[in-house]
């Protein structure tokens, strides 16, 4: 089972609102440090309960808020937030940054992860050591949204960025490179060995 380990919020002006570490209420099999950047020391020293963290989240989340992120619905589900109650609506960057791919046998949209899009739209290197950081993910997400808002009415530049995104080689994900890490199945559909069901 997975648990929420870190929650961060950045506002539309790219200001960090909070960066919280959550201490699980169950024994931890692996902190997946290469992926999360977290370890026992960090969680023990800075971690709070999920309920405490969510109280902070809700205190900074007005009903008219718009949540923006890659596959943001998954984050909303993890945090047990309710659309139109805890916040107004969501903008999924996965859909915003998809690119039509007519080179496929059956042409369709190609979707990309945050690492790939940020690399080619923001020129940031997200492949370094230390794993992901929720605050960095949130910052890059809002920077991407703001960048898209800037170029959406400039078709030549938008097309150039889309072509740069779709033509660049996609780096393999952590789950693809490590189907199992510290006895934890990473849930890669093609490489899973644990036999647990997939729900999406």
C-alpha positions in Angstrom: 0.0 0.0 0.0 1.1 3.6 -0.7 0.7 6.5 1.7 0.9 10.2 1.2 4.4 11.4 2.3 4.7 15.0 1.2 2.2 17.8 0.3 3.2 21.1 -1.2 1.2 24.1 -2.5 2.4 26.9 -4.8 0.2 29.8 -5.8 -0.3 31.3 -9.3 2.5 33.8 -8.6 5.0 30.9 -8.0 5.2 31.5 -4.3 5.5 28.5 -2.0 2.5 28.4 0.4 3.5 25.3 2.4 5.7 22.2 2.1 4.5 19.4 4.5 6.0 16.0 5.3 3.5 13.4 6.4 4.3 10.6 8.8 2.5 7.4 7.9 0.4 5.7 10.7 1.6 2.3 9.5 5.1 0.7 9.4 7.1 1.8 6.4 8.5 -0.9 4.2 10.4 1.6 2.0 10.7 5.3 1.7 11.6 4.9 -2.0 14.2 7.6 -1.3 15.6 7.7 -4.9 12.1 8.5 -6.1 10.7 10.6 -3.2 13.8 12.2 -1.7 12.5 11.2 1.7 14.0 8.9 4.3 13.3 7.9 7.9 15.3 10.7 9.4 13.5 13.4 7.4 10.0 11.9 8.1 10.8 11.4 11.9 12.1 14.9 12.3 9.6 16.8 10.2 6.6 14.5 9.7 3.1 15.2 11.0 -0.1 13.1 10.8 -2.2 13.1 7.7 -5.0 14.7 9.6 -2.8 17.6 10.8 -1.4 18.1 7.3 -4.9 18.1 5.8 -6.1 20.7 8.3 -3.3 23.0 7.0 -4.2 22.2 3.4 -7.8 23.1 3.9 -7.0 26.2 5.8 -5.1 27.5 2.7 -7.6 26.3 0.2 -10.5 28.7 -0.5 -13.7 27.3 -2.1 -13.0 29.3 -5.3 -9.5 27.7 -5.7 -8.5 26.1 -9.0 -6.0 23.2 -8.6 -3.5 22.7 -11.3 -1.1 19.8 -11.9 -0.1 16.7 -13.9 -2.8 14.1 -13.4 -4.2 16.3 -10.6 -7.3 14.2 -10.1 -5.0 11.4 -8.6 -3.6 13.9 -6.1 -7.2 15.1 -5.2 -8.2 11.5 -4.6 -5.1 10.8 -2.4 -5.9 13.8 -0.3 -9.7 13.0 -0.1 -10.6 16.4 -1.4 -14.1 17.1 -2.9 -14.4 19.2 -6.0 -16.9 22.1 -5.7 -16.7 21.7 -1.9 -13.0 21.9 -0.9 -12.1 23.7 -4.1 -13.8 24.9 -7.3 -12.3 22.8 -10.2 -9.1 21.2 -11.6 -6.9 21.9 -14.6 -5.0 18.7 -15.6 -1.7 19.6 -17.3 -1.6 16.1 -18.8 -4.4 17.1 -21.1 -3.1 20.7 -21.6 0.3 19.5 -22.8 -0.7 16.5 -24.9 0.4 16.5 -28.5 -1.4 15.0 -31.5 0.8 12.3 -33.0 0.1 11.5 -36.6 3.1 9.2 -36.9 1.3 6.4 -35.0 -0.4 3.6 -36.9 -3.6 4.9 -35.4 -3.0 8.7 -34.9 -3.9 9.9 -31.5 -2.7 12.2 -28.7 0.5 11.4 -26.9 0.6 12.3 -23.2 3.7 13.2 -21.2 4.9 13.3 -17.6 6.0 16.3 -15.7 9.7 15.5 -16.0 9.5 15.4 -19.8 7.4 18.5 -20.3 9.3 20.6 -17.8 12.6 19.6 -19.4 11.5 20.8 -22.9 9.2 23.8 -22.0 11.2 25.2 -19.0 14.7 24.0 -19.8 15.1 22.6 -16.3 17.0 19.4 -15.5 14.7 17.1 -13.5 16.9 14.0 -13.9 19.4 14.7 -11.1 19.9 12.7 -7.9 17.8 13.2 -4.8 14.4 12.1 -6.1 11.3 14.2 -6.6 10.3 17.0 -4.2 6.6 17.9 -4.0 7.5 21.6 -3.7 9.6 21.5 -6.9 6.8 19.5 -8.7 4.3 22.1 -7.7 6.6 25.0 -8.7 7.3 23.5 -12.1 3.6 22.7 -12.6 2.5 26.3 -12.1 5.4 27.6 -14.2 4.2 25.3 -17.0 0.6 26.5 -16.7 1.8 30.1 -16.8 4.0 29.4 -19.8 1.1 27.8 -21.6 -1.1 30.8 -20.9 1.6 33.0 -22.4 2.1 31.1 -25.6 -1.4 29.7 -26.3 -2.2 32.6 -28.6 1.1 32.4 -30.4 0.5 29.4 -32.7 4.0 29.2 -34.2 5.7 29.2 -30.8 3.2 26.7 -29.4 3.7 24.4 -32.3 7.5 24.6 -31.9 7.3 23.7 -28.2 4.9 20.9 -28.9 7.2 19.5 -31.6 10.2 19.8 -29.3 8.2 17.8 -26.7 7.0 15.0 -28.9 10.3 14.6 -30.8 12.5 14.4 -27.8 13.3 10.9 -26.3 11.4 10.2 -23.1 13.6 9.1 -20.3 12.5 5.8 -18.6 10.6 6.3 -15.4 11.7 5.1 -12.0 9.1 2.4 -12.1 10.3 1.2 -15.5 13.9 1.1 -14.4 13.0 -0.4 -11.0 9.9 -2.7 -11.3 10.6 -3.7 -7.7 12.5 -1.6 -5.2 13.3 -2.7 -1.6 10.6 -5.4 -1.9 8.0 -2.9 -3.1 6.3 -3.4 -6.5 6.3 -0.1 -8.4 3.0 -0.9 -10.1 4.4 -0.9 -13.7 1.6 -2.6 -15.6 3.9 -4.5 -17.9 6.5 -5.4 -15.3 4.5 -6.0 -12.2 5.2 -9.3 -10.4 3.1 -8.9 -7.2 -0.2 -9.8 -8.9 -2.2 -7.0 -7.3 -5.1 -5.7 -9.4 -4.9 -2.5 -11.4 -7.7 0.0 -11.0 -6.9 2.3 -14.0 
